[in-house]
Amino acid sequence: MDGANLFQLGIGLETGAHAEDTRGCEAAQTRDVLDDTRDDHFIRRDGKVFAGTHLIIEVVDGTGLDDEARIQQAFRDCVDECGATLLHIHTHKFSPQGVSGVAVLAESHISVHTWPEIGYGAFDVFMCGDAEPWRAVDVLSRAFDTPDVRVKELLRGDGLVNEAEAA
């Protein structure tokens, strides 16, 4: 593969992306990462301990889902409203329509793929720590002018660690 192809894939660009370092992972256990000497950013709620809240959000009958700038602004508004930390936004406009994108957060990410021809946007909002991902639902409803926003919640890492181990 030549340099032009690598450029098209985004490999080798100064994006901050690096190869995954898996040294030492074989012996790691969940309880090893939850000790008193580090801030684990796990969420403790209703007797559960989990890595983060992952919302699968479907925007239905939305407008503006083919507008990259509008999607980028919706990402920024979600980040602000949820109390998250934006690291990077990348979007791509397809031809003849559709946008895919991701906002990389210190707390995880927001991603989207849109089908503007049917008014549909598939968003993922995954956040850990003190961020409040449910606040993104109203932001997306307003950003794309629709009351029809459907949400499913996943508690990522739920059940891997019990409250007693994390205390």
C-alpha positions in Angstrom: 0.0 0.0 0.0 1.5 3.3 -1.0 1.5 6.6 1.0 -1.5 8.0 -0.9 -3.7 5.0 0.1 -2.5 5.3 3.7 -3.5 9.0 3.6 -6.9 8.2 2.3 -7.4 5.8 5.2 -6.2 8.4 7.6 -3.2 6.3 8.7 -0.1 8.2 9.4 -1.9 11.5 9.8 -1.2 13.6 12.9 -4.5 12.7 14.5 -3.3 11.5 17.9 -4.2 7.9 17.0 -1.7 5.3 18.0 -1.4 1.6 17.8 -3.1 -0.3 20.7 -0.6 -1.2 23.4 -1.7 -4.6 24.9 1.5 -5.3 26.9 0.6 -6.7 30.3 -3.2 -7.1 29.5 -3.1 -10.9 29.8 -2.8 -10.9 33.6 -5.0 -7.9 34.3 -8.1 -8.5 36.2 -11.1 -6.1 36.8 -10.4 -5.8 40.5 -6.8 -4.7 39.7 -8.1 -1.5 38.0 -10.4 -0.6 40.9 -8.1 0.1 43.7 -7.9 3.0 46.1 -4.8 4.5 44.4 -6.5 5.6 41.2 -9.6 7.4 40.0 -11.4 4.7 38.0 -14.2 6.9 36.6 -16.7 4.0 37.1 -20.2 5.0 37.8 -21.9 3.9 41.1 -25.7 4.1 40.9 -28.5 2.2 42.4 -26.1 -0.5 43.9 -24.4 -1.0 40.5 -20.9 -0.3 39.3 -20.4 0.2 35.6 -18.0 1.7 33.2 -20.4 4.1 31.5 -23.8 4.8 30.1 -24.2 4.1 26.4 -27.4 5.5 24.8 -28.5 4.2 21.4 -30.5 7.2 20.2 -32.7 7.2 17.1 -33.7 10.5 15.6 -36.9 9.9 13.5 -38.5 12.4 11.1 -35.6 14.8 11.7 -34.5 17.7 9.5 -31.0 18.9 8.7 -29.4 15.4 8.9 -27.5 16.0 5.7 -25.8 19.1 7.0 -22.3 18.5 8.4 -22.0 21.8 10.2 -25.4 21.2 11.9 -24.3 17.8 13.0 -21.0 19.1 14.3 -22.8 21.8 16.2 -25.2 19.2 17.7 -22.1 17.3 18.9 -20.7 20.4 20.5 -24.1 21.2 22.1 -24.4 17.7 23.5 -20.9 17.9 24.9 -21.7 21.2 26.6 -25.1 20.1 27.9 -23.8 16.7 29.2 -20.8 18.2 31.0 -18.3 16.2 28.8 -14.9 17.1 27.4 -14.5 17.4 23.6 -11.2 16.1 22.2 -11.9 15.9 18.5 -14.7 15.9 15.9 -14.5 14.2 12.6 -17.4 14.0 10.1 -17.8 12.8 6.5 -20.4 13.8 4.0 -21.5 11.1 1.5 -22.8 11.6 -2.0 -25.6 11.9 -2.8 -26.6 12.2 0.9 -25.8 11.1 4.4 -23.2 12.0 7.1 -21.2 9.9 9.4 -19.2 11.3 12.3 -17.7 10.9 15.7 -16.9 13.3 18.5 -14.2 11.8 20.6 -14.6 12.7 24.3 -12.4 12.3 27.3 -15.4 10.5 28.7 -15.8 8.3 25.5 -17.7 9.3 22.3 -20.7 10.5 20.4 -21.2 9.0 16.9 -23.8 9.2 14.1 -24.8 7.9 10.7 -27.6 9.6 9.0 -30.2 8.7 6.3 -31.5 12.2 5.5 -33.7 11.0 2.7 -35.9 9.3 5.3 -35.2 11.8 8.2 -33.3 9.2 10.2 -30.2 9.6 12.3 -28.6 6.8 14.3 -26.6 8.3 17.3 -24.5 6.6 19.9 -23.8 8.6 23.1 -21.4 6.8 25.4 -20.0 8.6 28.5 -18.4 7.6 31.7 -17.5 9.5 34.9 -19.6 12.5 35.9 -21.0 13.3 32.4 -24.8 13.1 32.0 -25.5 11.5 28.6 -29.3 11.5 29.0 -29.1 15.3 28.5 -28.1 14.7 24.9 -31.6 13.4 24.0 -33.3 16.9 24.2 -30.3 18.5 22.5 -30.7 16.1 19.5 -34.5 16.6 19.4 -34.0 20.4 19.2 -31.1 20.2 16.8 -33.0 18.1 14.2 -36.5 19.6 14.8 -38.3 16.4 15.9 -40.1 15.2 19.0 -39.6 11.6 17.9 -36.3 10.5 19.5 -36.1 6.9 20.7 -33.6 5.8 23.3 -32.2 2.5 24.6 -29.8 2.5 27.5 -26.9 0.1 28.0 -24.8 0.1 31.2 -21.4 -0.8 29.8 -19.4 -3.1 32.1 -22.4 -3.8 34.3 -21.7 -6.8 36.5 -18.0 -7.0 36.0 -17.4 -5.5 39.4 -19.6 -5.5 42.5 -19.9 -2.5 44.8 -17.9 -4.2 47.6 -14.9 -4.7 45.3 -15.1 -1.1 44.0 -15.4 0.5 47.4 
